[in-house]
Amino acid sequence: MAIKKILVVDDSPTERFALIEYLSKQGFSVVTADNGEEGVVKAKAEIPDLILMDVVMPGINGYQATRTISREETTRHIPIIMTTSKDQETDKIWGMRQGAFDYMTKPLDLPELLKKIQAIG
């Protein structure tokens, strides 16, 4: 499955902008959501090929949104890479248990992110 459309879920406008800029230049179509609840809604509406999910957000956090998306019939096939400043091993284990495909800590290594996206696709 080629990755074409990526949903970026992050409450930081700076992070969203940086990812939109970088991923668009790499040829991806980028859709954004600024919180977990909107991320779940957009995942169902847009059916992206990949989701980049922040963890610490107001309302529904990234763990909760990942769990919901990975268990919904229409979205369970979408790989999710958690992108967060939470860098403890227990954070990563918990993220993977919620259904994440991979886990990266911020600040993101963009070339490494691109490698991970290409490996999925």
Disulfide bonds with the S-S distance in Angstrom:
none
